[in-house]
Amino acid sequence: MLQTMRNNAQGIIAKIIVGFIIVVFALWGVESIVNLGGGEKPVATVGDYEISRVEVQQKVAEQKNQLRRQFGDQYDEGLFNEKFLEQSAVEQLINEKVAQTQADKLDLYAAKGIVDQMIVNTPSFQTAGEYDPEQFKLVLRMNGYSVAQYRAMLADSVRQNQVRAAFMLSTIETPFEMQLRQSLENEQRTFSYASVSADQFKDSVEVLDDEITAYYDENIQRFMTPERARIRYVLLSRDSIENAQEVTEEDLEVAYQDYVADIEQNEQRESAHILFLTEDRSESEALELAEAARTRLDNGESFATVAADVSEDGGSADMGGSLGVNPRGAFDPAFDDALYALEEGEVSEPVVTEFGVHIIKAVSVQSADVPAMADVRGELVDIVKAEKAGFLFAERSQELANSAFSAETIEELAASSGLEVQTSDYFTQTSGQGVADSDQVRRAAFEDNMKLDRELSDLVDLEAGSMVFVVDDYQDAQPKPLDEVRGQVVAALTSQKALEAASEKAEAILAGEADADWSEATTTLRQSTDAPRVAQQKAFALAEGESDVVSSPAGYTVVKLTSVDRKSWEEMAVTDELKTSVRNQSARDDMVSYQAWSKANTEISQ
């Protein structure tokens, strides 16, 4: 690639281009040069906001994480269509950008302090119940967000919630509205219904060859094979680099010391304390009280007795000062240091923390068992190899990326990097085996520059290692032969004709030209009955004495409204529960209408 660029740079066209760039740079500055190349075309534009491919990928990743949490060990990525997830992600992002656009027009603002508080109070960003800045940054990196991006997202959510709160707080419910709603919800209707199932007509349906051919031709897009690709690739394997590392006894000794230190960090201690607060007294006064309490302990009084008598920690004094069993890091650092410096049963000198002055007792020490080095030798070898390989793997991955930039072919890259060219099985955009199990690989393989121009890919980081690939073969989506899908076509036509027959039968019943098995139900709109839900809803849309046919999951249902037992709105009681219910429903209705209006009045292009 680089050599081709060098060769082309010698021509007259290249010199003209360079001259043009120099002139543009001199007249309009560097921004003009940057803008000439443009950028990646946005997936969608909403008002002044652009939705990038990266945002869509992040949203898809969020959806997958939610599915993993929902299904646990039963989660199978192959069951979820990648295209569907992307479409869902784009729709969510469009709705979010519409909300942001309207928030901009309303001049809504999210105070920095509110965003800070949201971050500090998020459990995922806490360690031992306290906000941890490093944990915050780690979680963001794992999810592909920068701090600025995440803060902007929170600010947008605050502004959108301000709109929701405005609808909730400005909703007005009049007594008449609440009583009328209550009377309608208590209204009872009696209706008859007769269901006509399409299944009863399937055995009598005849499907002709001409109909099969016509249906196949008209619905050809339903019978397409997915586009497929096969790649050739080189893989820098993490395992191969790890396995090649040598491990000395000195390496194992250092690793074992770290191993033991980690175990000791997990030690837990049962503790108790006597606390003297410094809110209403000076620190020196609290220290004097602590010294007096310590003297009582030295004179033989039990810790529990003194704690119950003088400790100002209302939560533990009645329990002899007991704080239970806790790991290191659960308390103030000064308290922790003093506690973990004690032997089991020992009592500390007075210790000053931000909460006051403490006398601390190490009631018991619950140490984790430390295995002998010989028992964990295999694990230590793996740890040392992984640590040594980590630096080498990162270095060789960078070398592979650099070589891929200058290589013309995958064979040239393999030769320069000392790796073997491998070939994958065919895979689709939604599923694959081996290296094609990776979303990142599949997504890249079906980009136009990869599947059509056969360019070398960028470095792809997989769990197994780092790889670079080229599309070896691409097969566009093709119609499946009619013989292969004939069964599907016949089944579809049979269902279609059976449904048409069920519709004709239902219309005949409605007109009184056919007999039917009628059932009857008396219910309110929200109560459950044996009638199909769509039939019950239709009964509450008819006038007394009217009839109609409604489509149901199994076919069609004929509905006759027999009588209506109306409730007087004047007799309805206005309760606090009713007020809350009506207010919430009205606010939801208003919000849905506002969102629909916002979307209709925001310029959206895809």
C-alpha positions in Angstrom: 0.0 0.0 0.0 2.7 2.5 1.0 4.8 1.7 -2.1 1.7 2.3 -4.3 1.2 5.6 -2.6 4.9 6.5 -3.2 4.7 5.6 -6.9 1.5 7.6 -7.5 3.0 10.6 -5.7 5.4 11.1 -8.6 2.8 11.8 -11.2 1.6 15.2 -12.5 -1.9 14.7 -11.0 -0.4 14.2 -7.5 1.6 17.4 -7.9 -1.5 19.4 -9.0 -3.4 18.1 -5.9 -0.5 19.1 -3.6 -0.4 22.5 -5.2 -4.2 22.9 -4.7 -3.8 21.9 -1.0 -1.1 24.5 -0.5 -3.3 27.3 -1.9 -6.3 26.3 0.1 -4.3 26.0 3.3 -2.8 29.5 2.7 -6.1 31.1 2.0 -8.5 29.4 4.5 -6.3 27.6 7.1 -6.1 24.0 8.3 -9.9 23.7 9.0 -10.5 23.8 5.3 -8.2 20.9 4.7 -9.8 18.8 7.4 -13.3 19.6 6.1 -12.4 18.7 2.5 -12.3 15.0 3.4 -15.6 15.2 5.2 -16.3 12.5 7.8 -18.3 9.4 8.2 -21.9 9.9 7.0 -24.3 10.0 10.0 -26.8 7.2 10.3 -29.5 9.8 10.9 -29.9 13.5 11.5 -32.4 14.9 14.0 -32.6 18.6 14.0 -29.1 19.9 14.6 -28.0 16.5 16.0 -26.3 13.7 14.1 -26.5 10.0 15.1 -23.1 8.4 14.3 -22.4 4.7 13.6 -20.5 4.6 16.9 -23.5 5.7 18.9 -25.6 3.0 17.2 -23.0 0.4 18.1 -22.9 1.6 21.7 -26.7 1.4 21.9 -26.7 -2.1 20.5 -24.1 -3.1 23.0 -26.3 -1.7 25.8 -29.2 -3.8 24.5 -27.1 -6.9 24.4 -25.9 -6.3 28.0 -29.5 -5.9 29.1 -30.4 -9.2 27.4 -27.5 -10.9 29.1 -28.6 -9.7 32.5 -32.2 -10.7 31.7 -31.5 -14.2 30.4 -28.3 -15.0 32.3 -26.7 -18.3 31.3 -29.4 -18.9 28.8 -28.5 -15.9 26.7 -27.5 -16.9 23.1 -26.5 -14.0 20.9 -27.3 -16.0 17.8 -31.0 -15.8 18.7 -31.2 -12.1 18.4 -31.1 -10.5 14.9 -28.3 -8.0 14.6 -30.3 -5.9 12.0 -33.3 -5.8 14.3 -31.2 -4.6 17.2 -29.6 -1.9 15.1 -33.0 -0.7 13.9 -34.2 -0.6 17.5 -31.1 1.3 18.5 -31.5 3.9 15.8 -35.2 4.4 16.7 -34.2 4.9 20.4 -31.5 7.4 19.5 -33.9 9.3 17.2 -36.4 9.6 20.1 -33.6 10.7 22.4 -32.4 13.4 19.9 -36.0 14.6 19.4 -36.3 15.1 23.1 -32.9 16.9 23.2 -34.0 19.2 20.4 -37.2 20.1 22.2 -35.3 20.6 25.5 -33.0 23.0 23.6 -36.0 25.0 22.3 -37.3 25.2 25.9 -33.9 26.4 27.2 -33.8 23.7 29.8 -30.6 23.4 31.8 -29.0 20.6 34.0 -27.0 22.0 36.8 -23.5 20.6 37.3 -24.2 19.8 40.9 -27.2 17.6 39.9 -25.1 15.6 37.5 -22.3 15.3 40.1 -24.8 13.9 42.6 -26.2 11.4 40.1 -22.7 10.1 39.5 -21.7 9.9 43.1 -24.9 8.1 44.1 -24.7 5.4 41.3 -23.9 2.0 43.0 -21.8 0.9 40.0 -19.3 3.7 40.6 -18.9 2.9 44.3 -16.5 0.8 46.3 -17.5 -0.3 49.8 -20.5 2.1 49.6 -18.4 5.1 48.8 -17.9 6.9 45.4 -14.7 5.7 43.8 -13.4 7.9 40.9 -11.2 5.1 39.5 -14.2 2.7 39.5 -16.2 5.4 37.7 -13.6 5.7 35.0 -13.2 1.9 34.7 -16.9 1.3 34.2 -17.1 4.0 31.6 -14.1 2.6 29.7 -15.7 -0.9 29.7 -18.8 0.6 28.1 -17.0 2.7 25.6 -17.8 6.2 27.0 -15.6 9.1 28.0 -16.3 11.1 31.1 -17.5 14.0 29.0 -19.8 11.8 27.0 -21.3 10.3 30.1 -21.8 13.6 31.8 -23.5 14.9 28.6 -25.8 11.9 28.6 -26.8 12.5 32.2 -27.4 16.2 31.6 -29.7 15.3 28.6 -31.6 12.8 30.8 -32.1 15.5 33.5 -33.4 17.9 30.9 -35.8 15.3 29.5 -37.0 14.5 33.0 -37.7 18.2 33.5 -40.2 18.0 30.6 -41.8 14.9 32.1 -42.0 16.5 35.5 -43.6 19.6 33.9 -46.5 17.5 32.5 -46.9 15.6 35.8 -46.9 18.8 37.9 -49.1 20.8 35.6 -51.8 18.2 35.1 -55.2 19.3 36.5 -57.9 16.8 37.4 -61.4 18.3 38.0 -63.8 16.4 40.2 -66.2 15.9 37.2 -63.4 14.4 35.1 -62.5 11.9 37.9 -66.1 10.9 38.5 -66.8 10.5 34.8 -63.7 8.3 34.4 -64.8 6.2 37.4 -68.3 5.8 36.0 -67.0 4.7 32.6 -64.6 2.2 34.2 -67.4 0.7 36.3 -69.8 0.5 33.3 -70.9 -3.1 32.6 -71.8 -4.4 29.2 -73.4 -7.7 28.2 -72.5 -9.0 24.8 -72.7 -12.2 22.8 -69.9 -13.5 20.6 -69.2 -16.3 18.2 -65.7 -17.2 17.1 -64.8 -18.6 13.7 -61.4 -20.3 13.6 -59.5 -20.4 10.4 -58.1 -23.8 11.3 -61.4 -25.5 10.6 -61.1 -24.5 6.9 -57.5 -25.6 6.3 -58.3 -29.2 5.3 -60.7 -28.1 2.6 -58.4 -25.5 1.1 -57.0 -26.3 -2.4 -53.8 -24.6 -3.5 -53.1 -24.6 -7.3 -49.6 -24.6 -8.9 -50.3 -21.2 -10.6 -51.1 -19.7 -7.2 -47.9 -21.1 -5.7 -45.8 -19.6 -8.5 -47.5 -16.2 -8.3 -47.1 -16.1 -4.5 -43.5 -17.0 -4.8 -42.8 -14.3 -7.4 -44.7 -11.6 -5.4 -43.0 -12.4 -2.1 -39.5 -13.3 -3.4 -37.8 -11.2 -0.7 -39.2 -13.5 1.9 -37.3 -16.4 0.4 -33.8 -15.0 0.0 -30.7 -16.7 1.3 -28.7 -14.2 3.5 -25.5 -12.7 2.0 -22.5 -14.7 3.0 -18.8 -14.1 3.3 -15.6 -16.1 3.9 -12.4 -14.5 5.1 -8.7 -15.3 5.1 -6.9 -14.0 8.2 -3.8 -14.0 10.3 -4.2 -14.3 14.1 -1.7 -13.3 16.7 -2.7 -15.8 19.4 -2.6 -14.8 23.1 -2.3 -18.4 24.2 0.7 -19.1 21.9 2.6 -16.1 23.3 1.7 -17.1 26.9 2.7 -20.7 26.3 6.1 -19.6 25.0 7.0 -17.7 28.2 9.6 -19.2 30.5 8.9 -19.1 34.2 11.8 -19.2 36.8 11.6 -20.1 40.5 12.2 -16.4 41.3 9.2 -15.5 39.2 7.1 -18.0 41.1 8.3 -16.7 44.5 7.4 -13.1 43.7 4.0 -14.2 42.3 3.3 -16.3 45.4 4.1 -13.3 47.7 1.6 -11.2 45.7 -0.9 -14.1 45.9 -0.6 -14.3 49.7 -0.9 -10.5 50.0 -4.1 -10.6 48.0 -5.5 -13.3 50.3 -4.6 -11.3 53.4 -6.4 -8.3 52.0 -9.5 -10.4 52.2 -9.1 -10.9 55.9 -12.2 -9.9 57.9 -12.3 -8.8 61.5 -15.1 -8.6 64.1 -14.8 -5.3 66.0 -16.4 -3.2 68.7 -15.8 0.4 69.6 -16.6 3.1 72.1 -17.2 6.5 70.5 -17.0 10.0 71.8 -18.4 12.5 69.3 -16.7 15.8 68.5 -19.7 17.7 67.1 -20.4 19.6 70.4 -17.1 19.3 72.1 -13.4 19.8 71.2 -11.2 17.0 70.2 -9.1 17.3 73.3 -12.2 17.0 75.5 -13.2 13.9 73.6 -9.7 12.5 74.1 -10.0 13.0 77.9 -13.3 11.1 77.9 -11.7 8.3 75.9 -8.7 8.1 78.3 -11.1 7.8 81.2 -12.9 5.0 79.5 -9.6 3.3 78.7 -8.7 3.5 82.4 -11.9 1.7 83.3 -11.0 -1.1 80.8 -7.5 -1.3 82.3 -9.1 -1.7 85.7 -11.0 -4.8 84.6 -14.4 -3.6 83.5 -15.7 -5.4 80.4 -15.6 -3.6 77.0 -19.4 -4.2 76.6 -20.2 -2.6 80.0 -18.1 0.5 79.3 -19.5 0.8 75.8 -23.1 0.5 77.0 -22.4 3.1 79.7 -20.5 5.9 77.8 -20.4 5.2 74.0 -22.2 7.9 72.0 -22.8 5.6 69.0 -26.5 4.9 69.4 -26.4 2.1 66.9 -23.9 -0.1 68.7 -23.7 1.0 72.4 -26.6 -1.3 73.4 -24.8 -4.2 71.7 -21.6 -3.7 73.7 -20.2 -1.5 70.9 -20.3 -4.3 68.4 -19.7 -3.3 64.7 -20.0 -6.9 63.4 -17.6 -8.5 60.9 -16.2 -6.3 58.2 -13.4 -6.5 55.6 -10.5 -4.1 55.4 -11.6 -0.7 53.9 -15.1 -0.8 55.5 -14.3 2.0 57.9 -12.4 5.3 58.1 -8.7 4.8 57.1 -7.5 5.8 60.6 -10.0 3.4 62.2 -9.0 0.6 59.7 -5.3 1.0 60.4 -5.8 0.9 64.1 -8.1 -2.2 64.0 -5.8 -4.2 61.7 -2.8 -3.4 63.9 -4.4 -5.2 66.8 -4.1 -8.8 67.7 -7.3 -10.7 68.5 -8.7 -9.5 71.8 -6.5 -6.4 72.0 -7.9 -2.9 72.7 -6.5 0.2 71.0 -5.4 3.6 72.4 -7.8 6.5 71.5 -8.1 6.9 67.7 -9.2 10.1 66.1 -11.3 10.0 62.9 -13.7 12.5 61.3 -16.5 11.0 63.3 -14.9 11.5 66.7 -12.6 9.6 69.1 -12.8 5.8 69.3 -11.5 3.1 71.5 -11.4 0.0 69.3 -11.4 -3.7 70.2 -10.5 -6.5 67.8 -13.0 -9.1 68.9 -12.0 -11.8 66.5 -9.8 -12.2 63.4 -11.2 -14.3 60.5 -8.1 -15.0 58.4 -8.4 -16.7 55.0 -6.5 -19.9 54.7 -3.2 -19.4 52.8 -2.4 -22.5 50.7 1.2 -23.7 50.4 3.1 -22.6 47.3 3.2 -26.2 46.0 -0.6 -26.4 46.1 -1.0 -23.4 43.8 2.1 -23.8 41.6 0.1 -24.4 38.4 -2.0 -21.3 39.0 1.1 -19.2 39.7 2.7 -20.4 36.5 -0.4 -19.3 34.5 -0.3 -15.9 36.3 3.4 -15.3 35.5 3.0 -16.4 31.9 0.0 -14.1 31.4 1.8 -11.1 33.0 4.9 -11.6 30.9 2.9 -12.2 27.7 0.8 -9.1 28.2 3.5 -6.7 27.4 4.9 -8.8 24.5 1.4 -9.3 23.1 0.7 -5.6 23.1 4.0 -4.9 21.4 3.5 -7.5 18.7 -0.1 -6.4 18.1 1.1 -2.9 17.4 3.7 -4.3 15.0 1.0 -6.4 13.3 -1.2 -3.2 12.9 1.8 -1.3 11.4 2.6 -4.1 9.0 -1.1 -4.4 7.9 -1.0 -0.7 6.9 1.9 -1.2 4.5 1.0 -4.7 3.2 -0.7 -5.3 -0.1 -2.0 -8.8 0.5 -2.7 -11.1 3.4 0.1 -13.3 2.3 2.6 -10.5 2.4 1.3 -9.6 5.9 1.7 -13.3 7.0 5.2 -13.4 5.7 6.3 -10.2 7.4 4.7 -11.1 10.8 5.6 -14.8 10.8 1.9 -15.9 11.1 -0.1 -18.5 9.2 -2.9 -17.5 6.8 -6.1 -19.2 7.9 -9.5 -19.5 6.2 -12.9 -19.2 8.0 -16.1 -21.0 7.2 -18.8 -19.0 5.5 -20.8 -16.7 7.8 -23.7 -14.3 7.6 -24.1 -10.8 9.1 -25.9 -12.3 12.1 -24.0 -15.5 12.9 -20.7 -17.3 12.4 -18.3 -19.8 13.9 -14.7 -19.4 15.1 -13.3 -15.9 14.6 -16.6 -15.0 12.8 -18.4 -15.4 16.1 -17.3 -11.8 16.8 -19.8 -9.0 16.0 -16.9 -6.8 15.1 -15.5 -9.2 12.5 -18.9 -9.8 10.9 -19.8 -6.1 10.8 -16.5 -5.2 9.2 -16.6 -8.0 6.7 -19.8 -6.8 5.2 -18.7 -3.2 4.7 -18.4 -2.2 1.0 -14.7 -1.6 1.1 -14.2 -5.1 2.6 -16.6 -7.3 0.6 -16.3 -5.5 -2.7 -12.9 -3.8 -2.7 -11.2 -6.6 -0.7 -9.1 -4.3 1.4 -7.1 -5.5 4.4 -9.0 -4.9 7.6 -7.8 -2.8 10.6 -6.5 -4.7 13.6 -9.4 -6.5 15.3 -9.0 -7.3 19.0 -10.6 -10.7 19.9 -10.5 -12.7 23.1 -8.3 -15.2 21.3 -5.9 -12.5 20.1 -5.4 -9.8 17.5 -6.3 -10.5 13.9 -6.2 -8.9 10.4 -8.3 -10.3 7.6 -9.4 -9.9 4.0 -12.7 -11.1 2.5 -11.8 -14.2 0.4 -15.3 -14.7 -1.1 -18.5 -12.8 -1.0 -21.9 -14.2 -2.0 -24.8 -11.7 -2.4 -28.3 -12.6 -1.2 -30.0 -14.9 -3.7 -33.6 -16.3 -4.0 -34.0 -19.8 -2.8 -35.3 -22.2 -5.5 -39.1 -22.6 -5.5 -38.8 -26.3 -4.9 -36.8 -25.6 -1.7 -39.5 -23.3 -0.3 -42.6 -24.9 -1.8 -43.7 -26.1 1.6 -43.5 -22.6 3.1 -45.4 -21.2 0.2 -48.2 -23.8 0.4 -48.5 -23.3 4.2 -48.7 -19.5 3.7 -51.4 -19.8 1.0 -53.3 -22.3 3.0 -53.4 -20.0 6.0 -54.4 -17.1 3.8 -57.3 -18.9 2.1 -58.5 -20.4 5.4 -58.5 -16.9 6.9 -60.5 -15.6 3.9 -63.0 -18.5 4.4 -63.3 -17.7 8.1 -64.0 -14.0 7.2 -66.8 -15.0 4.8 -68.3 -17.3 7.5 -68.2 -14.5 10.1 -69.8 -12.0 7.7 -72.6 -14.6 6.9 -73.2 -15.0 10.7 -73.4 -11.3 11.1 -76.0 -11.1 8.3 -78.0 -13.9 9.8 -77.3 -16.2 6.9 -75.3 -18.8 8.9 -75.7 -20.6 12.2 -73.2 -20.2 15.1 -72.4 -21.3 18.6 -72.9 -18.1 20.7 -71.5 -17.4 24.1 -72.3 -14.5 26.4 -70.2 -12.3 28.8 -71.0 -9.5 31.2 -68.0 -7.4 32.2 -66.3 -4.0 32.6 -63.7 -3.0 30.1 -60.8 -4.0 32.3 -62.1 -7.3 33.7 -61.0 -10.6 32.3 -63.5 -12.9 30.6 -63.4 -16.1 28.4 -64.1 -13.9 25.4 -61.2 -12.9 23.1 -59.8 -9.6 24.3 -60.4 -7.9 20.9 -64.1 -9.0 21.1 -64.4 -7.4 24.6 -62.8 -4.2 23.4 -65.2 -4.1 20.4 -68.2 -4.5 22.7 -67.2 -1.3 24.4 -67.0 0.5 21.0 -70.5 -0.5 19.9 -73.8 1.2 20.6 -76.4 -0.9 22.4 -78.0 -3.4 19.9 -75.2 -3.1 17.3 -73.1 -6.0 15.9 -69.8 -6.2 14.1 -67.0 -8.6 13.1 -63.5 -8.2 14.5 -60.3 -10.0 13.6 -59.0 -12.2 16.4 -55.8 -14.3 16.8 -57.4 -17.5 15.6 -59.6 -16.0 12.9 -62.7 -13.8 13.3 -65.2 -13.1 16.0 -68.8 -11.8 15.6 -69.8 -9.5 18.5 -73.4 -8.4 19.4 -73.9 -5.8 22.2 -77.0 -6.8 24.2 -77.2 -4.3 27.0 -75.3 -1.5 28.8 -75.5 -1.0 32.6 -74.4 2.6 32.9 -73.2 4.1 36.2 -74.1 7.6 37.3 -71.0 9.8 37.6 -72.7 11.7 40.4 -72.6 8.6 42.5 -68.9 8.0 42.1 -66.7 8.8 45.1 -63.5 10.9 44.6 -60.8 9.1 46.6 -57.1 9.9 46.9 -56.3 6.7 45.1 -58.6 7.8 42.2 -56.9 11.3 42.1 -53.5 9.7 41.8 -54.6 7.3 39.2 -56.3 10.0 37.0 -53.4 12.4 37.4 -50.8 9.7 36.4 -52.9 8.6 33.4 -53.5 12.2 32.3 -49.8 13.0 32.6 -48.9 9.9 30.5 -51.5 10.8 27.9 -50.2 14.4 27.7 -46.6 13.1 27.5 -47.4 10.7 24.7 -49.1 13.4 22.7 -46.2 15.8 23.3 -43.7 13.2 22.1 -45.7 12.5 19.0 -46.0 16.3 18.3 -42.3 16.8 18.9 -41.3 14.0 16.5 -43.7 15.4 13.8 -42.3 18.9 14.2 -38.6 17.9 14.2 -36.7 17.5 10.9 -35.5 13.9 10.7 -33.5 12.3 7.9 -32.1 8.8 7.6 
